[in-house]
Amino acid sequence: MADAVITPEAFGRLLMEMRPRLHRYCARMVGSVFDGEDVVQDALAKAIEALPAAGHLENPESWLFRIAHNTALDALRRQKRQAARQSAAEIALIEDPAADASSRVATAGSFAAFLALPATPRAAVVLMDVLGYSIDETADILSVTVATVKAALHRGRARLQAHHAAPPVKPMVSADEKARLRHYANLFNAREFDALRNLLAEDVRLDLVNRTRLNGRKDVSVYFARYAAAAPCRMAVGIAEGRLALLVGGADDDTVRYAILLGWADGRIATIRDFLYAPYAMEGMAVERL
């Protein structure tokens, strides 16, 4: 069916099916579960925009991975430019080094290890060793020769083994930040949702990853109503991929099911990033309770 064009409905199903695999790839390309999700969201938006002009896609999966690969490279270039612009004086003024992108990837365990590799060896290792693509499929996704993939895979595996010998770096977290997040967790566990609503900034932004985004205190307040109506769960303060986070588990067990990141401004909650509907992000995530 050389003249077949993928329908929007079929494409939507493909995106849902492929999102966990795209996240596994992007998280390792940029060295972070959370930054990887940003890249996936950008890549999917680009794919949706490009679909009408794409025509017949002989291999939609490879096409999506190619977009994700290029989006990850763009993100790494931006990260490198931002790091270059940040002077030594600015670095000294950072309150929480764990909030800086370079510090986050340094504490991201197995994900950060991939950043020790150049882009092509990194991509080859992730596509073949993590996602199980063949050497021919990998060459197609990366638009390189099979010989290039073989050489990149050999270099990448060797560099990755050497990097694993290095001790992990512990993130620095202030007592004030821990106390602020612990207060949130205590209110949530006591189901004091009105008190949590009172902590929201007027222009608060919610990213319920893989589900919806809301802006403004009025709309985001619904978020707590949904938790109030759901089965009870418990939050604890911890470190997830080098970032201070809320670790969410069942009411009667210590299993960490997903993480929530909060951003603050003037003592109020400015951003909420909740991974309830993105369980794929937990795969390989390094978490530690505080």
Secondary structure, DSSP 4 states (H G I P E B T S, - for coil): -TT----HHHHHHHHHHHHHHHHHHHHHHHT-HHHHHHHHHHHHHHHHHHHHHH---S-HHHHHHHHHHHHHHHHHHHHHHHHHH--HHHHHH-S-GGGSHHHHHHT-THHHHGGGS-HHHHHHHIIIIIS---HHHHHHHHTS-HHHHHHHHHHHHHHHHHHTTSPPPPPP--HHHHHHHHHHHHHHHTT-HHHHHTTEEEEEEEEETTTEEEESHHHHHHHHHHHHHSPPEEEEEEEETTEEEEEEEETTS----EEEEEEEETTEEEEEEE-TT-GGGGTT--EEE-
